[in-house]
Amino acid sequence: MSETTGAFDGLGTAEGLELLHGGDLAVEGRLTSASNATLYCTVSDGARSAACVYKPVAGERPLWDFPDGTLAGREVSAYAVSEALGWGVVPPTVHRDGPFGEGMVQLWVHGDTTVDLVALSREAGHSGLRRMAVFDAVINNSDRKIGHLLPTPGGHLYGCDHGVSFAEDYKLRTVLWQWQGQALTAEALEALEAVRALLADSGSALARTLDRHLTEAEARAVRRRVELLVEHRIHPYPSPDWPSVPWPPV
């Protein structure tokens, strides 16, 4: 079984997306530690079933720095960027209707509970973690906590909770600063070039997803961040005007 199917109840990415789009959602419980309504569900179509997370727009808490009712769309946009980079940083994610209205639905990652997440977050030689740092720079993630790291028994690393991303202003806030100022890898630059080309094509799935779920200014800011990363070829530095680490960091 591959690292992907092992993480998603035996489903591959394409099969998981199909199930998320068309399956019936049954709410099993709520993740009470989340600041917004986050429901643990089962999605099934009679032949297949999988665990998933459902975040209805109706359960989003208003924030001062993000438009109301937009967090679910930002999670879907983060998945689109992850797919465009080709790194699978974000688990399969869709925007659809559910028991409490429209929202984000994402396959639940069955992670490796033996991994020390604090130690993992400090590693400098972990290629998946470094890809995640580049991904976070593209989406302007303002909440990369240690608890948002989801390593799998197969060795792949996923991340979750990308609702407070894609702000127009630079708000990168993360526990992954160990590469700041270092040269981007050749792999990262190649992936960023591919994303830049997709963003320039208004008909691409990536561009259409961002145009649907982000403001025009926020979509332009994504393009500008990618351009800056390609131009300067280094991992970004923290902002001097914005806290650089989320609180709490775990």
Secondary structure as GFF3:
##gff-version 3
##sequence-region A 1 250
A	DSSP	alpha_helix	3	7	.	.	.	ID=ss1
A	DSSP	alpha_helix	13	22	.	.	.	ID=ss2
A	DSSP	beta_strand	24	30	.	.	.	ID=ss3
A	DSSP	beta_strand	39	44	.	.	.	ID=ss4
A	DSSP	beta_strand	49	56	.	.	.	ID=ss5
A	DSSP	three_ten_helix	57	59	.	.	.	ID=ss6
A	DSSP	alpha_helix	71	85	.	.	.	ID=ss7
A	DSSP	beta_strand	93	96	.	.	.	ID=ss8
A	DSSP	beta_strand	103	107	.	.	.	ID=ss9
A	DSSP	alpha_helix	117	121	.	.	.	ID=ss10
A	DSSP	alpha_helix	127	139	.	.	.	ID=ss11
A	DSSP	three_ten_helix	146	148	.	.	.	ID=ss12
A	DSSP	beta_strand	149	151	.	.	.	ID=ss13
A	DSSP	beta_strand	157	159	.	.	.	ID=ss14
A	DSSP	alpha_helix	186	200	.	.	.	ID=ss15
A	DSSP	alpha_helix	205	213	.	.	.	ID=ss16
A	DSSP	alpha_helix	216	232	.	.	.	ID=ss17
###
